[in-house]
Amino acid sequence: MRPAPPQPEWLGRVDYAPTFAAMQRFTAERTPETADRLWLCEHDPVFTQGLAGRQDHLLLPGDIPVIQTDRGGQVTYHGPGQVVAYPLLDLRRAGYFIKEYVYRIEESVIATLAHFGVTGHRVPTAPGIYVRLDDPFSHAALTGPMPGGDPFRGLGKIAALGLKVSRHCTYHGVALNVAMDLEPYSRINPCGYAGLRTVDLSTIGVPVAWDDAAQVLSRKLQAYLLP
């Protein structure tokens, strides 16, 4: 029997730390019969560090708290105006591995952007989704940098991924920038890349309400995470 899609739960605007603790608790306590979940929320301003996070990527956090997590990756920012989705998925039941899981999440974001007329792009070895700064609506494929060049030249990051798998079950997830105060990104090297430009739908000329973006991302994740 085909597994049911992960059921969405709308958490509203919540602090990061108790949400992180709840993900860990849910994952530790779930059984093979536990239904998958998809938590969607918005966070108060916070910087989060991945397991490999380096302190030198935190440039000037100021009054924004920094929380150490157990996800992969480097430092990122969460704040109001960003849709954060946490798929709590049993990969063994889904029937695929972490590499495909990452691909499916990225496809969900690309499909969400396409719904709003924006073309999302992948950058090899740099998880997340990016848009062309000169023309976010162009369907032309990226040509790639010259050897030794900047892989992010002409691009802005619009969605970040940070994942954890424990006993074949996932937590943490993906953050899509909708209409944010982007200033806090200047206080860090986003995802460990100095000078990486971070954008949202608003700054590339797509005025979308948080609820609308969250609903579309939720539907795309439910569809693409099915086996």
Disulfide bonds with the S-S distance in Angstrom:
none
